[in-house]
Amino acid sequence: MEPANRGMLMGAVKDKQSITADWNPLPGLIEGVRVFEAKNVLKNSGSLVEIIRPEWNIDSLPIRHVFQVTLNPGGVSAWHSHHLTTDRLFVTQGSALIVLYDPRQKSPTQGRINEFRLGTLRPGLLKVPPGVWHGVKNIGATPALILNLTDRPYEYEDPDNYRLPEVTDQIPYQI
């Protein structure tokens, strides 16, 4: 039967698989990236969600600095990378698209993009290793709150932060 005879319009393209049954992106996670989907626990007075636990095996690095970022609806924080610091991102409120790009020359996943949609409805802890560029966009109608639990404290005199503009030909993705 022709696609048009089944309610499909000519020119429609079928979606390709983008995630596995375990909700990992295809063709797979960027080398060194880890994600753990947390679960909301509903309580009589609201809900509870854990942010990090050792048995999640995200990594064995210490937590040396914790800070929170607020992104207004439609707000974008892109692009950002570190030479030494490991980020661990957790969207505590709202909805955020977090995009990762691996330009590392010796990485088996060089050139790979990963997309994650995390937030109140789908909480998760995302580990971003040094050298992996990341951008965050609030894709919800309310402010998004993002915790970062880094392994190195921010150095005011010599920040380990590198930035590119939101639109750049260096990263093959427009957030």
Secondary structure, 3 states (H helix, E strand, C coil): CCHHHHCCCCCCCCCCCCECCCCCECCCCCCCCEEEECCCEEECCEEECCCCCHHHCCCCCCCCEEEEEEECCCCEEEEEECCCCCEEEEEEECEEEEEEECCCCCCCCCCCEEEEEEECCCCEEEEECCCCEEEEEECCCCCEEEEEEECCCCCCCCCCCEECCCCCCCCCCCC
